[in-house]
């Protein structure tokens, strides 16, 4: 377990436990599939002033999401980030 700012965050190095872990390739495939579909990827946290959404990704999940505009759109929908009405480029 890693501890940061009074929060306990599970370390991905030891999760799932080695004896219960499927083949690494199957595990990686499952993680990439979850990222592409955004299935159980976003966590909601209530910080007292409102709810915030949090998304943790592995490198392979981030690569998978960034490879397609469709999966990027799904990620933005899951995080409830809407298309801006005005963009100012400097």
Order of alpha helices (4+ residues) and beta strands (2+ residues): beta-beta-alpha-beta-beta-alpha-alpha
